[in-house]
Structures are given as structure tokens and as C-alpha cells.
Amino acid sequence: MHPFEMTRVLIDMESITENEKQVGEYLLHYLSRLGAGSDGKVEAMTVTPERFNVYAEWGRPIVVLSTHMDTVPPFVESREDDEHIYGRGACDAKGIIAAMIAAAESLIESGTRNFGVLFVVGEERNSAGAEVASRSPRGARYLINGEPTESKMALGSKGILRYEIVAAGKMAHSAYPELGDSAIEKLLDALDAVRRMPLPEDSVLGKTTLNIGTISGGHAPNIVPDAAKAELAIRLVSDGRRVDEALRAAIGGRVEVREILTLPAMHFAALDGFPTSVVAFTTDIPVLAPAWGEPFLFGPGSIHVAHTKDEKIAKRELLAAVDMYAKMVRMLLGRAEAHHA
């Protein structure tokens, strides 16, 4: 299937995190047919009763291409014009799946073996699929992870700390606030303290950033609220423990701090002949590596349009990525052979 067609087919299968089953079944069927005609081995790696990763290999997998099947909400169906394909997952990361599969088909046709592809669930929420895959490595020496890096080799990516900040209070009639205890006011005070705390910087990755992504709480404007919650994401450039200690010190016990996810900042090697960059987002690499080999980060598309209503990928860039992924696999297979010799 042409990568443009596959990209649109994948986009039009809604696969918001925890609803990846349809895309997984499609990829499992497609790769099983491809593997049947080329001595490939294909399997589903169970993550939950309704969700699974899809893995395929040809020969002994020295290099593995990997990205994720899930998307952020809301679902946006596909469309295209002469230059771009649009829709949820166009660049993050269904276009990348299509490019990787097309690269695999090209490698198979040329007689190249000893590589694999791994498509995981849950990257946008908690790396659940990567966690399962990390417990079942297949001996790969190199992992090429696909995320929208504008077709540049990323030299580094930020880590992440995700929290739920939970405040508890006591309900009362709003005409008599002294009889209650406002959870929302506690939460606002805690968030104000968090926003004021100093954050580390790194010479390569830049500044640590903080985003208060959601706030919820209360029952009605005339009731003193007894519960409130916020969700935070902190993009790490250094040791997350320092940031965690600073956050807990700033909050000072006024509210409950629930750590949801921690992934460290990463630094990567480059490959000769590829332009380089640094990205501020987080990937599955901290979970997959080193079990799946030395990691590289590369993909077509821009993170600046991912997670937006105008998400898109340039057709020219998508086609170029097919050749680039195949070239990377061949380069790394050559490196492994040279090391062995």
C-alpha cells in the first residue's frame, strides 16, 4: 500500500489512548500478510485484554524501527491536498508508521534482513506498551524511534514528570465561608507556589518547563468546595529528583502530591549525513532503552502541529522518510557487522 493511502487509513481509525485495538488489528493483519511472503515473524504483545503491541521481524533483529499507535484526543478524520495529509496522528505518529512499513517493504524487496518493526500502545499517556515491550526484548542492538523531529536526528529529548495535585476541604454554604474549608483556594495557593519555584536549565536541552494542564473541583458557585484537583506536566532537562524535591518543598504539605509518571531526559548519538536538532518533548525511549538497543530519534513532520486541530504531514517529507528509515537500517546493520568483524 502506498504510504499516503496507509496514512489516511490509519488516521481514520480512531485510536485515542486505550482505544488502539482497531489499529493494532489492522497492522497485525497487514504485517502478517507481508511476513508470510518474506519469511517474517509477526506477533501481538498483550498489554491489556483489549490492547496489544505489534511486533514483526525478518531474520535476527539487529535494528528495530518503532513508534506508537495511539493518539491524543480529539479524533480528527483525514483529508489531503496536493502538499499535505491532515488529521489526528498525521505526524504523531500514523504517518511515521506508514513510512516505517514502506521502508520495511523496501528493505525486504532488496534482500535486507535482520531488522524488525515495533508499534506500541499508550505512548501518549503512560508508556504502557513500551513497558511491556521492555520486559520482552528481542536482542536488537539499535532502536530507531519515530516521532516528528522535522526529519532531523535528535541529539536529545526532554524527560517528563507528571503529577496530580489533590486538595481536600470542607463543604459549607458560601454565605458562611468560615464554616467550611475551600479546597480550590488551597489548590490555587499550591499552584502559585509551584509556578514561582526556580527550574533547572541545560546547555543542550534548554529550560525546564511546567504546564498546568487541567484544573477541576467544586460543585456550585454557592458552595464552599470540598475537593479540587490539577494535573501538571514538567518537561525535564536534568535529574527529576531535584525538581520533585523542589515541588514538594514549594507546596509544603498543603495538598496531596501524586506522582503519575517519570521519564528522564535523554541524549542521543547522531548518524553521519543527517541534520541534527534537539526536541523538547518526551518519547518511549527511556522505557524501551537499553532493552531494545542503543536509541536514535528521527521522524518526519513537526511537533508544532501535533496535538492540534491542524495536525498535518507534508507528502514530500513523508516519502523522503521512507528512504531515510531504510538508509538508517542499512547503516546500522553495517555498523553492527563492522563491530562483529
Secondary structure as UniProt FT lines:
FT   HELIX           3..11
FT   TURN            17..18
FT   HELIX           21..36
FT   TURN            37..39
FT   STRAND          41..48
FT   TURN            49..50
FT   STRAND          51..58
FT   STRAND          63..68
FT   STRAND          79..80
FT   STRAND          84..86
FT   TURN            88..89
FT   HELIX           90..94
FT   HELIX           95..109
FT   TURN            110..111
FT   STRAND          115..120
FT   TURN            123..126
FT   HELIX           128..134
FT   STRAND          142..145
FT   TURN            150..151
FT   STRAND          153..157
FT   STRAND          159..168
FT   STRAND          172..173
FT   TURN            174..175
FT   HELIX           177..179
FT   HELIX           183..196
FT   STRAND          201..202
FT   TURN            203..205
FT   STRAND          206..207
FT   STRAND          209..217
FT   TURN            221..222
FT   STRAND          223..224
FT   STRAND          227..236
FT   HELIX           240..251
FT   TURN            252..253
FT   STRAND          256..263
FT   STRAND          266..267
FT   TURN            272..273
FT   STRAND          276..279
FT   HELIX           285..288
FT   TURN            289..292
FT   STRAND          294..297
FT   TURN            303..307
FT   TURN            309..310
FT   STRAND          312..314
FT   HELIX           315..340
//
